[in-house]
Structure formats: C-alpha cells, structure tokens
Amino acid sequence: MQLGINLGYWGAGMDADNLAVAQEADRLGYAVCWAAEAYGSDAATVLSWVAAQTERIDVGSAIFQIPARQPAMTAMTAATLDSLSGGRFRLGLGVSGPQVSEGWYGVKFDKPLARTREYVEIVRKAMTRERLSYEGEHWTLPLPGGPGKPIKLTVHPQREHIPLYIAAIGPKNLEQTGEIADGALLIFPSADHLEDTAIRYLRAGREKAGKTLDGFDVCPTLPLAVGDDKDVATLADTFRPYTALYVGGMGSPKQNFYNQLARRMGYEQEAAEIQTKYLSGDKQGAAAAVPHDLIDKTTLLGSVDRIADRMKAYAAAGVTTLSLAPAGFTLEERLASLRAGTQALERAGLA
C-alpha cells in the first residue's frame, strides 16, 4: 500500500504551509499529492505550482469538477500538466453536487452517471490524439450543421495513458467507476465497512468490463492526527466540524451523498440528526451529534502503533493508496504527522 497526501482546498488558511507539506511528502517518498476544488481555488493551478517545485511525487486532481469544464478542456489540461510535470499527473474527476453544479456553474445536475460515462469517453479519446468526434446524449462533437470539424489534440502528454480516477460514493457510481476508470477516490471510508460500502461495487464494475481489481487503485482520503492513545477522544473532537459539514451540510436534504454513506454504515438516526441540526443553522449542535465511533472509524488517530494497526486493516480491506490529510495548527505539526504516516506504514510492514 502506498501513501498519498491531500492538500484539500487552497484558501483554507494553510496556504503558506502547503508547498512545504508537499515537498516533505515528496522527500519522504509519498506517491501522490492531491488538490481539491469546489467554488474557490481551482485544482489545476495549484497542481501546476506544486509540480514545478517537487521532483518525484505525482500530482492529482481530487477532483476536477465535471460541470466546470467541457471534456475537451479537461483533456487539454491533463495533457499539459502531464507534460509539464514529466509524467506525474493523475486525473481525478467527479460530478460535484446539485447545489454547486446548478448554483455556481449553471449546469443542470441530471443523469450524473450517463454524463460521467460520456465525459470519460471523450476525455480519453481526445488524449489519444486522434481526431475528436463523438455522438452521445449529452455531447455531440463537432456540432452538426455548423463550421466545426474534428480536431486533434496538439499537446503530447508525457505518457500514453494518464491514470483516470473518479470520486464515487453511491453504489451505482462505484460500479460504473470500476468499469470505466483506473482508480476510485473515496471519502469517509471505514475499513470495517469498506467491502459492503465500496469494494463489492467496484469489483462488480471491473467484472462487467472483463477485469479484476488487480491494478485498480482504491484511494481513500483520511484525516490524520497523531498523539497519545489516551487522547484519542480529544483528537477525534478536532474533526467534528469536518464530519458534520459533510454528513450534515454537503448537498440538499434529499441529495447528500455523504449522509447516505453514513446511513449505509449503520448511523441512520445519527445521520438524520446531524443533517437536521446543520441545515437549521445549528452547526455546533450538529458537530456534537457526530458519534465518536463514526469519526474514529473514518480517520487515523493516536499513536504510530495504533495508526499502523489501522493501516493494516485498510490494506486488508482492499485499499492500495491511502491518502492522508494531516491535521496540525502549525507547519511543524503537519510535517511531523507526515513523518508519522511513513513510520506507521513501515511498522505495519506495508512499505
């Protein structure tokens, strides 16, 4: 199992330290550095900046939002980043959510699975540098009856095949991801529930494509906080607002994928309470309603030995790249967390 680092959103208050975090992860041998986007910083600019100041670590979008870009533009960006980084780019895609898609980008959030499938087909076709033509339900290239003609990408990616990941949570999306992608980006993964909430659907998708999970990258992101085992409850409390935001506030009452995931993990009543309080404006109450067990199962907390044991569980559950989001109030604390992650991986015998 490899380790990755997730820088999250630029503009979240740790920008001055993020480059140093990425460079330390590069020095320590982490496999990939991911950057996110929502409706603030874009991931492509951040990844270009990081790639220019690192040497070995891959840089990946987690994620490029599908409603934000036409698929041909995504192919252009992927090819450019792969060329500039010397073959170190990983393309992560996701549908975002209805509020961002329709409120920020003005793109109707309908038929997300069909849109994703067409989007991936166009991106991959464009990156082969053959002349681009496509007829689908959501995209037709070139537009009929006009001056457009099939065009091919002029930029040469460093590699013939750029790894393509999809951020997936729901069963149908997970199955399609297994079928059409090279990897899956997961969030709030519990090693105890991973087979039932994710792996079995990814496996079904791979089987549909006549493949196995061999070579498919299962890549969840987990917050990491290092400390004494007797302080695990206190460490967990630092992630209450984060968990409450996703389970309670990401999306509408009917379309919150993270809330639905928490319910599938057995926290149905708790997930409902968190969402009700969060959407009513009681964010503190929502954070207080998050069960300690839910936080502990979806983060890495405690000593290096405790984290090593959890890493073993994730590897046994099918994780191939464990992406860490190190907590810390200072740069040194975040760098220490990175080093602890490497120590834990070695102690677990997974390096």
Helices and strands as residue ranges (DSSP letters): E 2-6, H 15-28, E 32-35, H 43-52, E 58-61, E 64-65, G 66-68, H 71-84, E 89-94, H 98-103, H 112-127, E 134-135, E 140-141, E 164-167, H 171-180, E 183-187, H 194-194, I 195-199, H 200-208, E 217-226, G 229-231, H 232-237, H 240-244, I 245-249, H 257-264, H 268-279, H 283-289, H 292-297, E 300-302, H 304-317, E 321-326, H 331-347
